Amino acid sequence: MIHCFAGCDPSDVLTAIGLDWKDIYPDRWDCAAKRPNEAARKWAQRTLAALDPLDIERGILKLAAAARRAGRPESIEDRARVEVAVLRLRAAKGGN
């Protein structure tokens, strides 16, 4: 990023123009401390905006099927959530 065609050290180039490495590369921890949840919030907004709500329901069914194939016991809560997923997918499809 910093190059002197005369062969100067990059630190010398920065000093000559009144800058330091921290001006070029801010400390990531410092940035995180100033805005700890900004990156996570932006990622969530982009991800959720692109996510089809029915994909969540399909994912629930895939997880439940994998658990059943693996022989893991299904809790009452799991069974209820699978039923909700099935109902939502049927309603979206226009079925009963």
N, C-alpha and C positions, 0 to 999 in steps of 0.2 A: 504494500500500500504506500509506503514511503520509500522513495528511491532517489538517490543523488547520482547523477551520471558522472560526477567527479570522483565518486567513491567514498563520500563522507558517511560516517556512521549515522543511522537513522535517528539516534538520540540527539546527535549534534544538529541535525536538520530541524528537529522539533524545537530545540532550545533556540535556534536562530530565529524561528518565527514566533517564539514566545509561548510554545505549547509544551505539554508533558504527555506521557503515555496515557495517563488517566483521562486526558481530554479526548483522546482518540478511542480508547477502550474503557468505558465506564465500568466500574465494579458491578458485576451482576447482582451481588448480594445487596449492594447499596440501592440499586434500582428496585429490587424485590422488596426492600424495607420501605421504600417510598410508596410503592403501589403493590402491596402483596398479592392482591387477588385480581389485578387487572388482566394479566395474561390468561388466567384460568377463566375469567368471565368472558373474554373475547373468544376463547376456544369453545366454551360452552355455547355461546350465541351462534357461532358458525356451525357447530355440530348439530345443535337442536334445530336450527333453521333448515338444515338439509335432511333431517330425519323424518321419515314417514312414520306417523304414530302406529300404523299397522305393522311396521317392521318390529316394533317392540313386542307386539302380541305374537308375531311369528317366532321371534327369538325365545319367548317364554315357552312356546310349544316345543321348539327344538331342544331347549334345555331339559324340559320335562321328559321328552322321549329319550334323550341320552341317559338321564338318570334312571329311567325304567330299564333300559337295555343293560345298564351297569348293575342292576339289582339293588339300587339304593332305595330305602323306604321313603314313601311320600307322606309328608305331614298333611294335616287337615288344611293348613294355610296354603301349602303348595297346590293341593287338589282344587281348592277354591279359586286360586289365581289362574290355574289352567282352565277352569270352567269360564271364568271371566274373559280370558283370551279367546276361547272358542266362540263365545257369544258375540264379542266385538267383531271378530272376523266374519262371522255369519251375517251380522247386521250390516257390515260394510259391503258384503257381497250381495245383499238384498235377500238373503235366505232367512229361514226361520230359526 
